[in-house]
């Protein structure tokens, strides 16, 4: 069983943001530890280096990343294929790049909101070929601050479009009824994440 976990927060968040998720995973028998980094002023490169060091110094079985945190986690594992992480769950991560990030970066008055994480959020990942099994939990309730910056043609969690969470060839994907921020608080998102971390697959939708 994947028991020892690192939890990685998203943009404009901190370790305390992960407390509800950590509590839900702990109730399922996991040993979660939040990982903090400076998402705006520090930038992904510094966060990735720090996470790689943490994974090598104190190995864990699995990683759960919310939004930008999922991208940070996957980039760290790409650089450290020797890390003993067997499974990763991304919660609402824009794996194919974020339209909102591109719209925000295009305006001089909103561009600073992304800080040094702008490039990674806009580009996302081309693919995932690392040794860790990857699962994605996405939300479909279009609520939140993201609606102030962009409109989505299809379903979204208010900040990230469902299609932005799907990588080509990635079969392990599920949708829960909550918003982008709500993915950290959702009992169903935590239940699905826990099942994937234990079994390598998601539960059938309710």
C-alpha positions as CSV (number, residue, x, y, z in Angstrom):
1,X,0.0,0.0,0.0
2,X,1.2,3.5,-0.8
3,X,1.2,5.0,2.8
4,X,3.8,7.8,3.2
5,X,2.7,10.8,1.2
6,X,3.8,14.3,0.3
7,X,1.1,16.9,-0.5
8,X,2.0,19.8,-2.7
9,X,-0.1,23.0,-2.8
10,X,-0.9,25.2,-5.8
11,X,-0.4,28.9,-6.7
12,X,-1.0,31.5,-4.0
13,X,-1.4,28.8,-1.4
14,X,0.7,27.5,1.5
15,X,1.2,24.3,3.6
16,X,-1.9,25.2,5.8
17,X,-4.1,25.1,2.7
18,X,-3.6,21.3,2.6
19,X,-4.7,20.6,6.2
20,X,-8.2,19.4,5.2
21,X,-6.9,17.1,2.5
22,X,-4.2,15.8,4.9
23,X,-6.9,15.1,7.5
24,X,-9.1,13.1,5.1
25,X,-6.1,11.1,3.8
26,X,-4.9,10.4,7.4
27,X,-8.4,9.0,8.2
28,X,-7.8,6.5,5.3
29,X,-4.6,5.2,6.9
30,X,-2.1,7.3,5.1
31,X,0.8,9.4,6.6
32,X,0.6,12.7,4.7
33,X,3.0,15.6,5.0
34,X,2.4,19.0,3.4
35,X,5.3,20.3,1.3
36,X,5.6,24.1,1.1
37,X,7.2,26.4,-1.5
38,X,7.0,30.0,-2.7
39,X,4.8,29.7,-5.7
40,X,4.9,33.3,-6.9
41,X,8.3,34.8,-5.9
42,X,10.3,31.6,-5.7
43,X,9.3,30.0,-9.0
44,X,9.0,26.4,-10.1
45,X,12.7,25.8,-10.6
46,X,13.5,26.4,-7.0
47,X,10.5,24.4,-5.8
48,X,11.4,21.5,-8.0
49,X,15.0,21.4,-6.7
50,X,13.7,21.5,-3.2
51,X,11.2,18.8,-3.8
52,X,13.7,16.5,-5.5
53,X,16.0,16.9,-2.5
54,X,13.1,16.1,-0.1
55,X,12.2,13.0,-2.1
56,X,15.8,11.7,-2.0
57,X,16.5,12.6,1.6
58,X,13.2,11.1,3.0
59,X,11.5,8.9,0.4
60,X,7.7,8.7,0.2
61,X,5.4,6.2,-1.5
62,X,3.1,8.7,-3.2
63,X,2.6,12.4,-4.0
64,X,-0.7,14.4,-4.2
65,X,-0.5,17.8,-5.9
66,X,-3.2,20.4,-6.2
67,X,-3.2,22.5,-9.4
68,X,0.3,23.9,-9.9
69,X,1.5,21.5,-7.3
70,X,0.8,18.6,-9.6
71,X,3.0,20.1,-12.3
72,X,5.7,20.8,-9.7
73,X,5.5,17.2,-8.5
74,X,5.7,15.6,-12.0
75,X,8.6,17.8,-13.0
76,X,10.4,16.8,-9.9
77,X,9.9,13.1,-10.6
78,X,10.9,13.6,-14.2
79,X,14.2,15.0,-12.9
80,X,14.5,12.3,-10.2
81,X,13.4,9.0,-11.7
82,X,15.3,7.3,-8.9
83,X,12.8,8.5,-6.3
84,X,10.8,5.7,-4.8
85,X,7.4,7.3,-5.6
86,X,5.1,4.7,-7.0
87,X,1.9,6.8,-7.5
88,X,1.0,10.4,-8.1
89,X,-2.5,12.0,-7.9
90,X,-3.0,15.5,-9.5
91,X,-6.1,17.4,-8.3
92,X,-7.2,19.9,-10.9
93,X,-3.8,20.3,-12.4
94,X,-3.6,22.0,-15.9
95,X,-1.5,19.2,-17.3
96,X,-2.0,20.5,-20.9
97,X,-1.5,24.1,-19.9
98,X,-3.9,26.7,-18.6
99,X,-6.0,29.0,-20.7
100,X,-6.5,31.3,-17.8
101,X,-2.8,31.5,-17.2
102,X,-2.3,32.5,-20.9
103,X,-5.0,35.1,-20.6
104,X,-3.6,36.5,-17.4
105,X,-0.1,36.6,-18.8
106,X,-1.3,38.5,-21.8
107,X,-2.4,41.5,-19.7
108,X,0.3,43.7,-18.1
109,X,-1.9,44.5,-15.1
110,X,-2.7,40.9,-14.3
111,X,0.6,39.2,-15.3
112,X,2.2,39.7,-11.8
113,X,-0.4,37.4,-10.4
114,X,1.4,34.4,-11.9
115,X,4.8,35.4,-10.7
116,X,7.6,33.1,-11.8
117,X,5.2,30.2,-12.3
118,X,3.7,31.8,-15.4
119,X,5.6,29.7,-18.0
120,X,4.9,26.3,-16.4
121,X,1.2,27.1,-15.9
122,X,0.9,28.2,-19.5
123,X,2.7,25.3,-21.1
124,X,1.8,22.4,-18.9
125,X,3.3,19.0,-19.9
126,X,3.6,17.4,-23.3
127,X,3.3,13.9,-21.8
128,X,4.0,11.8,-18.7
129,X,6.4,8.9,-19.1
130,X,7.8,8.6,-15.6
131,X,7.9,5.4,-13.6
132,X,5.2,6.6,-11.2
133,X,1.6,5.7,-12.0
134,X,-0.4,8.9,-12.6
135,X,-4.1,9.6,-11.8
136,X,-6.0,12.8,-12.2
137,X,-9.0,14.0,-10.2
138,X,-10.8,16.9,-11.9
139,X,-13.8,19.1,-10.8
140,X,-16.8,20.1,-12.9
141,X,-18.3,23.0,-10.8
142,X,-17.5,26.2,-12.6
143,X,-17.1,28.5,-9.5
144,X,-14.3,30.6,-8.3
145,X,-12.0,33.6,-9.1
146,X,-10.9,32.0,-12.4
147,X,-14.1,33.1,-14.1
148,X,-13.0,36.7,-13.8
149,X,-10.2,36.1,-16.2
150,X,-11.5,33.7,-18.9
151,X,-14.5,31.8,-20.2
152,X,-14.5,28.1,-21.0
153,X,-16.2,26.6,-24.0
154,X,-16.7,23.2,-22.1
155,X,-16.9,21.9,-18.6
156,X,-14.4,23.3,-16.0
157,X,-13.9,23.7,-12.3
158,X,-14.0,27.5,-12.6
159,X,-10.2,27.7,-13.0
160,X,-9.1,24.7,-15.1
161,X,-11.0,23.2,-18.0
162,X,-11.6,19.5,-17.9
163,X,-9.8,19.0,-21.1
164,X,-6.7,20.8,-19.7
165,X,-6.5,18.0,-17.0
166,X,-6.3,15.2,-19.6
167,X,-3.0,14.1,-21.1
168,X,-3.0,12.0,-24.3
169,X,-3.0,8.4,-23.5
170,X,-3.7,8.9,-19.8
171,X,-6.5,6.6,-18.8
172,X,-6.6,7.1,-15.0
173,X,-8.9,10.2,-14.8
174,X,-12.0,10.8,-12.8
175,X,-14.4,13.8,-12.3
176,X,-15.9,14.8,-9.0
177,X,-18.6,17.5,-8.5
178,X,-16.7,20.4,-7.0
179,X,-14.8,23.6,-7.9
180,X,-11.1,24.1,-8.3
181,X,-10.5,25.2,-4.7
182,X,-13.0,22.7,-3.5
183,X,-10.9,19.8,-4.7
184,X,-8.7,20.2,-1.6
185,X,-11.8,20.2,0.7
186,X,-13.9,17.5,-1.1
187,X,-14.5,14.2,0.7
188,X,-15.1,12.6,-2.7
189,X,-11.9,13.9,-4.2
190,X,-10.0,12.6,-1.1
191,X,-11.8,9.2,-1.4
192,X,-10.9,8.9,-5.1
193,X,-7.3,10.0,-4.4
194,X,-6.9,7.5,-1.6
195,X,-8.3,4.6,-3.7
196,X,-5.9,5.4,-6.5
197,X,-3.0,5.6,-4.1
198,X,-3.9,2.2,-2.7
199,X,-5.1,0.3,-5.8
200,X,-3.7,2.2,-8.8
201,X,-7.1,3.0,-10.2
202,X,-10.1,5.2,-9.4
203,X,-13.5,4.0,-8.1
204,X,-16.5,4.0,-10.4
205,X,-18.4,7.3,-10.4
206,X,-21.2,7.6,-7.9
